């Protein structure tokens, strides 16, 4: 029995324990408490020091295959200019298709620079206390790298096809890739079909995904450009589609919010992982809560792109199931979801710090469906992280959200 001791144990599913201990047996938590508490098993005690022992983080939304674009895309120019720069950069750096009117081409692998950057990103997650990731991919070229890692992962195979004439072919391609990749998956590594966003995927393709079993993920209410386009068909997004050669595609704007639009298409359902939610109205929040949708917030990416700030307190008050993600290195400086928790704390200082840290752990595990991660409790997987401290810590939540804490994965037996 491996018994870990720390200045604080932060189980997430129960209050913090000062001077806590966690007993681990065969990779799973066997007991949590203080020295001398009832049921404490015998074993070798390993004292980690005065920091905080917590569940490993869950980065519920990122794009690992964009890691080679770190520092390449300027921030601050607005959402559509950023998208255009991203598409141009991807086109010049890789043969991977990234147009919003076509899926990635079968058999095309990312080049060596893309693969190397993606592998580095996976190692970064592993080494900095992240134990699970929700990864969005167009090319699906790094499934083997995830399979070889220690990460739990859901790979959201993201479909893009604005032209309704391409809807059936796009879904057929996705089904082909699902079959081809099935043998490369392992326990803790899943592949699910997702749509990019309401303003980049035709309603025909969304309906096909719903009939296929439901889209598993979608970017939702990320920018004012998306909201404007669905409201009246205007704004910068319409110009983007025109410049991409898609101006001929007929589209009757629904005149509703992005959330209501997806609801009318039958896409909102329990287990759907929506991302961003910056432009949600009060009635949209209640709708997502009623439908059992998980919403992943990406505070740093939203700030960097200038699209607004998701109202986390209002979302929680409405009952929306929240998690945290980093988005990609093309829109955020790191893939450390603790950095997003720190920014969220600074944006909403009155928000309970314990609730914020829950989003970065248990909230993400629930969103991705990893029921044995996200909390330190008997029977759950001992996928743990530790934030060291130079001296005893008075408040473990404040220590983790100070901006100074750095996590490492804790190896257990």
MARMAR-886197 format. One line per field, with one value per residue (C-alpha): x, z, y; residue in one letter. Coordinates in steps of 0.5 Angstrom, whole numbers, plus 500, padded with zeros to 3 digits. Example, Ala and Ser with C-alpha at 12.3 -4.5 7.8 and 13.67 -1.06 7.14 Angstrom:
BEGIN
x 525,527
z 516,514
y 491,498
r a,s
//
This chain:
BEGIN
x 500,503,501,502,502,501,500,494,489,484,479,475,469,469,472,480,484,490,495,492,494,492,493,493,493,494,493,487,485,484,483,483,484,488,494,490,483,479,480,487,491,498,503,510,508,511,511,510,512,507,504,497,495,489,486,490,487,482,483,476,478,484,487,493,494,495,501,506,502,505,506,505,498,497,492,488,485,478,475,475,482,484,481,483,490,490,487,493,498,495,495,503,505,501,498,492,485,482,477,470,467,471,473,481,483,484,491,494,499,501,508,514,514,507,508,513,510,504,508,511,504,502,509,507,500,503,509,504,499,494,491,485,484,478,482,479,482,481,486,486,494,496,491,497,501,495,495,502,501,499,493,486,483,477,478,473,473,471,467,467,462,458,456,450,452,458,454,453,460,463,459,461,469,468,465,470,476,472,473,480,482,478,484,488,484,485,481,481,482,475,474,467,464,463,461,466,460,453,456,461,457,451,444,444,450,448,442,446,450,444,441,448,447,448,454,459,462,461,464,458,457,464,464,459,461,457,451,450,451,445,441,441,446,451,457,464,463,459,465,469,465,465,473,473,469,463,458,454,451,444,443,436,439,434,434,435,441,446,444,437,439,442,436,431,436,435,443,442,442,445,453,454,460,459,465,466,459,461,455,450,443,440,435,440,444,437,436,443,442,435,438,444,449,457,460,467,470,476,478,485,483,477,481,486,481,477,471,468,468,463,459,461,457,451,452,453,447,443,445,450,455,462,469,475,480,485,484,490,497,494,490,493,500,500,496,496,489,491,493,485,483,487,485,477,479,481,475,470,474,467,466,468,475,473,468,473,478,472,471,479,478,471,467,472,472,464,464,468,465,471,467,474,478,477,476,480,475,476,475,477,484,490,491,494,498,502,503,509,510,516,512,506,500,494,489,490,485,488,495,493,490,495,499,505,503,506,503,507,504,505,507,504,504
z 500,498,503,500,506,504,507,504,501,496,494,491,492,500,504,504,509,513,514,509,507,501,501,494,492,485,482,486,492,498,503,505,511,517,520,526,522,523,517,516,513,514,509,507,508,503,505,499,503,505,498,496,493,489,483,476,472,466,460,457,451,447,439,440,433,433,437,432,431,438,437,430,430,433,438,438,431,433,431,424,422,427,424,417,420,423,416,412,417,417,410,409,415,413,408,413,410,414,410,413,407,407,412,412,407,408,409,409,415,418,417,422,425,426,429,433,436,438,441,445,447,450,454,457,459,462,466,469,472,467,467,461,455,451,444,438,431,424,421,427,425,432,435,436,440,445,445,447,453,460,458,458,452,448,441,438,430,428,422,418,411,410,403,404,398,402,408,406,404,410,415,410,411,418,419,415,419,425,423,421,427,432,433,435,441,448,454,456,449,445,439,438,432,433,429,429,430,428,423,420,419,415,418,414,417,424,422,420,426,430,426,427,435,436,435,441,441,438,439,441,442,442,438,436,429,430,434,428,423,425,427,420,416,416,419,418,418,412,408,411,407,401,401,402,396,399,398,393,399,400,408,411,418,423,427,434,438,437,443,440,433,435,440,434,430,435,437,445,449,455,454,449,450,448,448,450,451,451,448,452,454,460,457,453,460,462,456,456,464,462,456,461,456,459,457,457,459,456,459,456,449,449,452,447,441,444,444,451,458,459,465,470,476,472,468,475,478,472,473,467,468,467,466,464,457,454,447,443,443,437,442,449,451,455,455,463,465,472,468,466,473,475,470,472,479,477,473,478,485,488,485,490,489,490,485,480,482,481,474,472,475,477,472,466,468,468,461,458,461,466,472,476,475,478,485,491,493,495,489,484,480,483,478,482,482,487,488,492,497,500,507,510,506,510,504,499,494,494,493,487,484,486,479,483,484,479,478,477,476,482,481,485,486
y 500,507,512,519,525,533,539,539,534,537,531,536,532,533,539,540,536,539,534,529,522,518,511,508,500,498,505,506,510,506,511,518,522,524,520,516,517,510,505,508,502,500,502,506,514,518,525,530,536,543,543,541,534,534,530,531,536,535,540,539,543,543,543,539,539,546,546,548,555,557,564,564,568,575,576,583,583,580,573,573,576,571,565,567,568,561,558,561,558,551,551,553,549,542,539,538,541,546,549,550,547,540,535,533,529,521,519,526,526,532,533,532,539,538,531,534,539,535,530,536,538,531,531,538,535,529,533,538,535,534,527,527,531,533,534,537,534,535,531,525,524,524,518,514,519,519,512,511,517,516,521,519,522,524,525,530,528,535,536,542,543,549,547,542,539,536,534,526,526,529,524,518,520,521,514,511,514,511,504,505,508,503,498,504,506,503,504,511,513,515,518,521,525,533,539,545,551,553,558,553,547,546,545,539,536,537,534,528,528,528,522,518,519,526,530,530,537,543,551,555,562,564,571,576,574,568,571,576,571,567,573,576,573,579,581,579,572,572,576,570,565,569,570,562,561,559,565,561,557,559,560,563,566,563,569,566,565,560,555,556,554,548,546,547,542,537,538,540,533,530,529,534,538,545,550,557,560,567,570,566,570,568,564,560,558,555,552,548,547,543,539,537,540,541,547,548,555,558,564,566,564,568,574,574,573,579,576,577,573,568,569,563,566,566,560,556,560,557,550,549,544,547,545,548,548,551,552,551,554,558,562,561,561,554,548,548,549,551,558,558,557,563,568,566,567,574,575,573,574,573,566,561,558,551,552,554,548,543,546,544,537,534,538,536,529,529,533,527,521,519,517,515,521,528,527,523,518,511,507,512,512,515,520,525,532,536,543,544,550,553,553,551,554,557,556,551,554,561,557,554,560,565,564,562,554,549,542,536,529,524,517,512,504
r x,x,x,x,x,x,x,x,x,x,x,x,x,x,x,x,x,x,x,x,x,x,x,x,x,x,x,x,x,x,x,x,x,x,x,x,x,x,x,x,x,x,x,x,x,x,x,x,x,x,x,x,x,x,x,x,x,x,x,x,x,x,x,x,x,x,x,x,x,x,x,x,x,x,x,x,x,x,x,x,x,x,x,x,x,x,x,x,x,x,x,x,x,x,x,x,x,x,x,x,x,x,x,x,x,x,x,x,x,x,x,x,x,x,x,x,x,x,x,x,x,x,x,x,x,x,x,x,x,x,x,x,x,x,x,x,x,x,x,x,x,x,x,x,x,x,x,x,x,x,x,x,x,x,x,x,x,x,x,x,x,x,x,x,x,x,x,x,x,x,x,x,x,x,x,x,x,x,x,x,x,x,x,x,x,x,x,x,x,x,x,x,x,x,x,x,x,x,x,x,x,x,x,x,x,x,x,x,x,x,x,x,x,x,x,x,x,x,x,x,x,x,x,x,x,x,x,x,x,x,x,x,x,x,x,x,x,x,x,x,x,x,x,x,x,x,x,x,x,x,x,x,x,x,x,x,x,x,x,x,x,x,x,x,x,x,x,x,x,x,x,x,x,x,x,x,x,x,x,x,x,x,x,x,x,x,x,x,x,x,x,x,x,x,x,x,x,x,x,x,x,x,x,x,x,x,x,x,x,x,x,x,x,x,x,x,x,x,x,x,x,x,x,x,x,x,x,x,x,x,x,x,x,x,x,x,x,x,x,x,x,x,x,x,x,x,x,x,x,x,x,x,x,x,x,x,x,x,x,x,x,x,x,x,x,x,x,x,x,x,x,x,x,x,x,x,x,x,x,x,x,x,x,x,x,x,x,x,x,x,x,x,x,x,x,x,x,x,x,x,x,x,x,x,x,x,x,x,x,x,x,x,x
//
